C-alpha cells in the first residue's frame, strides 16, 4: 500500500547521486545484463544433506562472483555461507544484504532453460531463475559500486555487499554469522519491494498427517491419491487426484462443474473405473497468494460435492474443503483469522502435500502479522484441528508447527533517504513505508529495511515458474541503487 501526502522529497537527492546514477546506466547497462547471465547459469538450489560450502554449484557460483568482483576492482571475501564484496576502507560501513541461492524449478515449464538468461522469448524481459530473486539485485549492486569507484567518490562509509548462500532453505548459518561478527551500522536488503519495507509478516508452517487406511475392497468411489505442491514458499500450480471405482456418471458431474472455474484448468481421464484429474493453476510466491492460483484447494473444491471416505487422501480433501476452501485468509479455519491495520491479514495457503509410507502430510504456509501472540495462534490452530478431527471421526495426527514472528523496523535512520531516492527516480511523490508478507534477512541485521527490487503494484515473479525482471526495471534499479549508495556512504 502506498500512502501519499502533500510534501515532496524528490529534490533532496544530491546532484552527485543523480549524476553517478546516470553515469552507471549509460556506462554499464549491457555489462550488468552480462553479469546476470553468468550468475543464473549456476543452479544454486539447496541440496538436502549437503552444506552450501560443499555444494559444487554453490562453489562454482562463488567463483563467478569472485571473478566479477576482481574484474570490477572490488574486494572479495569468502566466509563460507556468506560472501562479502566491498568498496572502501572506512571503519563505518553500509551493508547491502542479498542472497545467491535460489528456489527449485520445473524446467519443463520454461520456454528455455531456467539457467540460461532468456531475453528473446518475451522481448523486454530477462527470464531466468534468480533474475528477480536475488541474482538480479547482486548484478545491480556490483555495477552501482563500480560506478561509484569510477567516479572516485570519497566515501565516509565502506560499502559491503553481503551474499548469503542459504536464504531460501536454512537461516541457521546466517544467524550464527551475525552473532559472531561485527556488522555494518546501517543496512538495506535488496530482496523485496519498493519504496521501503519496514514490516514483514512472520513465516509459518502448519503440518498435519492424514493416516492411510486401505480401501481396496470398497465398491464405492474413493480417492486413492492426492498430490500437489513443490516447496513451501511457492503457491503450487499443479495438483493431481486419482479416484477409484469411478464411472461415467461421476465423470460427467465433474465435467459439468469444471466450466464454472476461472483461472484454473482441469484435465479428467477415465480408464478402467479409475478417474485421474489434474489441475493447473498459476504459481506465485506464497507471501503473495493473491497473485497465484493455488491448484490444491481448487482441485479439492472440484471434489467437494462428495463426502469422501476417511482413508488418508479422502480425509485430506475433506479437511481442505472444510477448513481452507478457496479463501486466502483462513476464515474457515476455526478462529485463527486476524489482521493488522498496517500489515494486513494473515494468509493461509496449502503449499505442499508429501506422500509418506503411512500417511499423507499436508503443509500449510501461513504469513502472520502482529496482533496475536504465537501461543494464542497455536492454541487456536490446535483447537480447530482437534474439533474437526472429533466431529469427523478422522484418523489424523497434528505434527509440530512452526510459527515465526512478524518483524517491524520503524526506526532505521536511512528510511527517508531511500524514500527520497525512490520518489525522484520514479516520479511517485511522497511514497511511504510498506509491509510485506515475505520475510527477508532484514530482521537479522542492525537498522535494516528492504529496498526493491520489485515495484509496488507489480507482480512479483520470484519463486514462480516464470521468473523474470524487465530490462526497464533492471535499469531503474541500477539508477536507484547507485544513488542510494552514494547518499548513504558519501
C-alpha positions in Angstrom: 0.0 0.0 0.0 1.3 3.4 -0.9 0.3 6.5 1.1 0.6 9.9 -0.5 0.9 13.3 1.3 1.3 16.9 0.0 5.0 17.2 0.6 7.8 16.2 -1.8 11.2 14.8 -1.1 12.3 14.4 -4.7 14.6 17.5 -4.6 16.5 16.2 -1.6 18.6 13.8 -3.7 22.0 15.3 -4.3 23.4 16.2 -7.7 26.3 13.8 -7.0 23.9 10.9 -6.5 21.8 11.8 -9.6 24.9 12.2 -11.9 26.5 9.0 -10.7 23.3 7.1 -11.2 23.0 8.4 -14.8 26.7 7.5 -15.4 26.0 4.0 -14.2 23.2 3.4 -16.6 24.9 5.0 -19.6 28.1 3.0 -19.0 27.1 -0.4 -17.5 23.6 -1.4 -18.7 25.0 -4.1 -21.0 27.7 -5.2 -18.6 25.1 -5.6 -15.8 23.0 -7.9 -18.0 26.1 -9.9 -19.0 26.9 -10.3 -15.3 23.4 -11.6 -14.6 23.7 -14.1 -17.5 26.8 -15.6 -15.8 25.2 -15.8 -12.4 22.0 -17.5 -13.4 23.9 -20.3 -15.1 24.5 -21.9 -11.7 21.7 -23.9 -10.2 22.3 -22.8 -6.6 19.3 -24.6 -5.1 19.9 -26.2 -1.7 20.5 -30.0 -1.8 19.3 -31.9 1.2 22.1 -33.2 3.3 24.8 -31.1 1.5 26.2 -28.0 3.1 26.4 -24.9 0.9 30.2 -24.9 1.4 30.3 -28.5 -0.1 27.8 -27.9 -2.9 29.6 -27.8 -6.3 27.1 -25.4 -7.8 27.4 -23.0 -4.9 31.2 -23.3 -5.1 31.1 -22.5 -8.8 28.7 -19.6 -8.3 31.1 -18.1 -5.7 34.0 -18.5 -8.1 32.0 -16.5 -10.7 31.3 -13.8 -8.1 35.0 -13.6 -7.2 35.9 -13.2 -10.9 33.3 -10.4 -11.4 34.4 -8.6 -8.2 38.1 -8.8 -9.2 37.2 -7.5 -12.7 35.4 -4.5 -11.2 38.2 -3.7 -8.8 36.1 -4.6 -5.7 37.5 -6.6 -2.8 36.1 -10.1 -2.2 36.0 -12.3 1.0 34.5 -15.8 1.3 33.3 -16.6 4.8 31.7 -19.9 3.8 28.0 -19.4 3.8 28.5 -15.6 3.4 30.4 -13.8 0.7 31.3 -10.1 1.2 32.2 -7.9 -1.8 33.3 -4.4 -0.7 34.4 -0.9 -1.7 36.3 1.5 0.5 38.3 1.2 3.7 36.3 3.2 6.3 35.6 1.7 9.7 32.0 2.9 9.3 30.0 0.7 6.9 26.8 0.4 4.9 25.6 -3.2 4.3 23.6 -4.4 1.3 22.1 -7.7 2.1 21.1 -10.2 -0.6 21.3 -14.0 -1.3 22.8 -16.2 -4.1 20.7 -19.4 -3.6 17.5 -20.0 -5.4 14.3 -22.0 -5.2 13.8 -25.2 -7.2 12.4 -25.2 -10.7 10.5 -27.4 -13.0 12.5 -27.0 -16.3 9.6 -28.4 -18.3 7.6 -25.2 -17.6 10.1 -22.8 -19.0 10.4 -21.8 -22.7 14.2 -22.2 -22.4 16.4 -23.5 -19.6 15.8 -21.6 -16.4 19.6 -21.5 -16.1 20.0 -19.5 -19.3 19.2 -15.8 -19.4 16.4 -15.7 -21.9 16.0 -12.2 -23.5 14.3 -13.3 -26.7 11.2 -15.3 -25.9 9.5 -12.3 -24.5 11.3 -9.1 -25.6 11.9 -6.7 -22.9 12.1 -9.4 -20.2 15.1 -11.1 -18.7 13.8 -14.6 -17.9 15.7 -17.0 -15.6 15.6 -18.5 -12.1 17.1 -15.8 -9.9 16.6 -12.9 -12.3 14.4 -11.2 -9.7 15.2 -13.2 -6.6 18.0 -12.5 -6.0 20.8 -12.7 -8.6 19.5 -9.7 -10.5 20.0 -7.4 -7.5 23.5 -8.8 -7.0 24.5 -7.7 -10.5 22.8 -4.3 -10.0 24.7 -3.6 -6.7 28.0 -4.7 -8.3 27.7 -2.1 -11.0 26.4 0.5 -8.7 29.6 0.1 -6.7 31.7 0.1 -9.9 30.2 3.4 -11.0 31.0 4.9 -7.6 34.5 3.6 -7.9 34.9 5.0 -11.4 33.8 8.5 -10.1 36.4 8.4 -7.3 33.7 9.5 -4.8 35.2 9.9 -1.4 33.3 7.5 0.9 32.9 8.2 4.5 31.4 4.7 4.9 32.7 1.4 3.3 30.1 -0.4 1.1 29.7 -4.1 1.8 27.6 -6.4 -0.3 26.6 -9.5 1.8 25.6 -12.5 -0.3 24.2 -15.3 1.8 24.0 -18.8 0.3 21.1 -20.4 2.1 18.4 -17.8 2.5 15.8 -20.0 0.8 16.4 -23.1 2.9 18.3 -22.5 6.2 18.8 -19.3 8.1 20.8 -21.1 10.9 24.3 -20.4 9.4 23.5 -16.7 8.9 22.0 -16.4 12.4 25.3 -17.8 13.7 27.3 -15.5 11.5 25.6 -12.3 12.7 26.2 -13.3 16.3 29.9 -13.9 15.7 30.8 -10.9 13.5 30.6 -7.1 13.8 28.0 -5.9 11.3 27.5 -2.6 9.5 25.6 0.0 11.4 23.2 0.7 8.5 21.8 -2.0 6.2 19.4 -2.3 3.2 18.1 -5.6 1.9 17.5 -6.0 -1.9 15.1 -8.9 -1.6 11.6 -7.4 -1.5 9.8 -4.3 -2.8 9.9 -0.6 -3.1 9.5 2.0 -1.7 10.8 0.8 1.7 9.7 -2.2 3.6 9.6 -1.6 7.4 7.4 -4.6 8.4 7.3 -8.2 7.4 4.8 -10.9 8.3 6.0 -14.0 10.2 6.6 -17.1 8.2 4.9 -20.3 9.5 4.2 -23.9 8.5 1.4 -26.0 9.8 1.8 -29.7 9.4 -1.0 -32.3 9.5 -0.7 -36.1 8.8 -3.7 -37.9 7.4 -3.2 -41.6 8.2 -3.7 -44.0 5.4 -6.4 -46.7 5.5 -6.8 -49.5 2.9 -10.0 -49.1 0.9 -9.0 -51.7 -1.8 -12.1 -53.8 -1.2 -14.6 -50.9 -1.4 -17.1 -50.8 -4.2 -17.8 -47.1 -3.7 -15.8 -44.3 -5.3 -12.8 -43.2 -3.1 -9.8 -41.0 -3.6 -6.7 -43.2 -3.6 -4.2 -40.5 -4.3 -4.0 -36.7 -3.9 -0.8 -34.7 -4.6 0.3 -31.1 -5.2 3.0 -28.6 -4.3 6.7 -28.3 -4.8 8.0 -26.2 -1.9 6.7 -24.3 1.0 7.2 -20.8 -0.2 5.5 -21.3 -3.6 1.8 -21.2 -4.4 1.6 -24.5 -6.3 0.1 -24.5 -9.8 -0.1 -28.3 -10.1 -2.3 -30.8 -8.3 -3.5 -34.3 -9.1 -6.1 -36.7 -7.7 -6.9 -40.3 -8.5 -10.4 -41.7 -7.8 -11.1 -45.4 -7.8 -14.4 -47.1 -8.7 -15.3 -44.1 -10.8 -17.9 -44.3 -13.6 -19.2 -42.1 -16.4 -21.8 -40.5 -14.2 -19.2 -39.2 -11.8 -17.0 -38.0 -14.7 -20.0 -36.1 -16.2 -20.8 -34.4 -12.9 -17.3 -33.2 -12.5 -17.0 -32.1 -16.1 -20.2 -30.1 -15.7 -18.7 -28.3 -12.7 -15.3 -27.6 -14.3 -16.8 -25.0 -16.6 -17.6 -22.6 -13.7 -14.0 -22.1 -12.7 -11.8 -19.2 -13.8 -8.0 -19.1 -13.7 -7.6 -22.8 -13.3 -7.9 -25.6 -15.9 -8.6 -29.3 -15.3 -7.9 -32.5 -17.2 -10.1 -35.5 -16.5 -9.3 -39.0 -17.8 -11.5 -42.1 -17.1 -10.0 -45.5 -17.7 -11.0 -48.9 -16.3 -13.0 -47.2 -13.5 -10.1 -45.1 -12.4 -10.5 -41.3 -12.8 -7.3 -39.2 -13.0 -7.8 -35.5 -12.5 -5.1 -32.9 -12.9 -5.4 -29.2 -12.1 -3.3 -26.4 -13.5 -3.3 -23.0 -11.7 -0.6 -20.3 -11.5 2.5 -20.4 -9.3 3.4 -17.4 -7.2 5.4 -16.5 -4.1 3.5 -17.8 -1.1 3.8 -14.4 0.6 1.5 -13.1 -2.2 -1.1 -15.9 -2.6 -3.4 -13.4 -4.3 -1.0 -13.3 -7.3 -1.3 -17.0 -7.9 -4.0 -19.7 -8.4 -3.4 -22.5 -5.9 -4.2 -25.8 -7.7 -4.5 -27.8 -4.4 -7.7 -26.1 -3.0 -9.2 -25.7 -6.4 -8.9 -29.4 -7.1 -10.2 -30.2 -3.7 -13.1 -27.8 -4.3 -13.9 -29.6 -7.6 -14.4 -32.7 -5.5 -16.3 -31.0 -2.7 -19.8 -32.3 -3.7 -18.9 -35.7 -2.3 -18.0 -36.5 1.3 -15.1 -38.8 0.7 -14.2 -41.9 2.8 -11.6 -41.2 5.5 -8.8 -43.2 4.0 -6.0 -40.6 4.1 -6.2 -38.9 0.7 -10.0 -38.6 1.1 -9.7 -37.2 4.6 -7.2 -34.6 3.3 -9.6 -33.4 0.7 -12.5 -33.2 3.2 -10.2 -31.2 5.6 -9.1 -28.7 2.9 -12.7 -28.1 1.8 -13.9 -27.6 5.4 -11.1 -25.5 6.8 -9.4 -23.7 3.9 -11.6 -23.6 0.8 -10.8 -21.1 -1.9 -10.2 -18.2 0.6 -6.7 -16.9 1.4 -7.1 -15.7 5.0 -8.1 -18.8 7.0 -11.6 -17.6 7.7 -12.9 -21.1 7.7 -10.1 -22.4 9.9 -11.7 -22.1 13.4 -11.0 -18.6 14.8 -7.4 -18.3 13.6 -8.0 -15.5 11.1 -7.0 -11.9 12.0 -5.4 -8.8 10.5 -3.4 -5.7 11.4 -4.2 -2.3 10.1 -0.7 -1.7 8.6 0.5 -5.3 7.9 -2.8 -6.6 6.6 -4.4 -10.1 7.2 -2.8 -13.4 7.9 -2.7 -15.6 4.8 -3.2 -19.4 4.9 -2.1 -21.4 1.9 -1.7 -25.2 1.4 1.6 -25.4 -0.4 3.0 -29.0 -0.2 1.5 -32.5 0.1 4.0 -35.2 1.0 3.4 -38.8 0.2 4.7 -40.8 3.2 4.6 -44.6 3.8 1.8 -44.5 6.4 0.2 -41.1 5.8 -0.3 -38.1 3.5 1.2 -35.0 5.0 -0.2 -31.5 4.4 2.0 -28.5 4.8 0.1 -25.2 5.1 2.1 -21.9 4.7 1.0 -19.0 6.9 2.2 -15.4 6.9 1.1 -13.7 10.1 1.0 -10.0 11.1 1.4 -8.6 14.6 -1.8 -8.7 16.7 -1.7 -12.2 18.2 0.9 -14.0 20.2 2.4 -17.2 18.7 0.9 -19.1 21.6 -2.6 -17.7 21.1 -2.4 -18.6 17.4 -1.1 -22.1 18.2 -3.9 -22.7 20.7 -6.5 -21.6 18.1 -4.9 -23.9 15.4 -4.8 -26.8 17.8 -8.5 -26.3 18.8 -9.6 -26.0 15.2 -7.9 -29.2 14.2 -9.0 -31.2 17.3 -12.6 -30.1 16.8 -12.6 -31.1 13.2 -11.0 -34.4 14.0 -13.6 -35.3 16.6 -16.5 -34.2 14.5 -15.4 -36.2 11.5 -14.0 -39.2 13.4 -10.9 -38.6 11.3 -7.6 -40.5 11.7 -5.2 -37.6 11.6 -2.2 -36.5 13.5 -1.2 -32.9 14.2 2.5 -32.6 13.7 4.8 -29.9 15.1 4.0 -26.5 13.7 6.5 -23.6 13.1 5.1 -20.2 13.8 7.6 -17.4 13.1 7.3 -13.9 14.5 6.4 -10.7 12.5 9.2 -8.1 12.1 8.8 -4.3 12.4 11.7 -1.9 11.9 10.3 1.7 12.1 13.5 3.5 13.4 16.0 2.9 10.6 17.8 6.3 10.0 18.1 5.7 6.2 14.4 5.4 5.5 13.9 9.0 4.5 16.9 8.8 2.1 15.5 5.7 0.5 12.1 7.3 0.1 13.6 10.4 -1.4 15.6 8.4 -4.0 12.6 6.3 -4.9 10.4 9.4 -5.4 13.0 11.2 -7.5 13.6 8.3 -9.9 10.0 7.0 -10.2 8.1 10.3 -10.1 5.9 8.9 -7.3 6.0 11.7 -4.8 5.9 11.0 -1.1 5.7 7.3 -1.0 5.6 5.8 2.5 6.9 2.7 4.0 5.0 -0.6 3.4 4.6 -4.0 4.9 5.0 -7.3 3.0 4.0 -10.9 3.5 7.5 -12.2 2.9 10.4 -12.5 5.3 13.9 -11.2 4.5 17.3 -11.1 6.2 16.5 -7.5 7.2 15.4 -8.9 10.6 18.9 -10.2 11.3 20.9 -7.0 10.6 21.1 -3.7 12.5 18.8 -0.9 11.3 17.9 -2.9 8.2 15.0 -2.3 5.8 14.3 -3.6 2.3 14.6 -1.5 -0.8 13.4 -3.2 -4.0 13.9 -4.8 -6.5 10.1 -5.1 -7.2 7.9 -2.1 -7.9 4.8 -1.5 -5.8 1.7 -3.0 -7.5 3.8 -5.1 -9.9 3.5 -8.8 -10.0 6.4 -10.4 -8.1 7.7 -13.4 -10.1 10.3 -14.8 -7.8 9.5 -18.4 -6.8 7.3 -18.7 -9.8 7.8 -20.9 -12.9 8.0 -17.7 -15.0 10.6 -15.6 -13.1 11.8 -12.5 -14.8 12.8 -8.9 -14.5 12.2 -6.4 -17.2 15.1 -4.6 -18.7 13.4 -1.3 -17.9 13.1 -2.3 -14.2 16.7 -3.6 -14.2 18.0 -0.2 -15.4 15.7 1.7 -13.0 17.1 -0.4 -10.1 20.7 0.4 -11.2 19.8 4.1 -11.0 18.2 3.9 -7.6 20.8 1.6 -6.0 23.6 3.7 -7.2 22.0 6.9 -5.9 21.2 5.3 -2.6 24.7 4.0 -2.0 26.1 7.4 -2.9 23.8 9.2 -0.4 24.4 6.7 2.4 28.2 6.4 2.0 29.5 9.8 0.7 
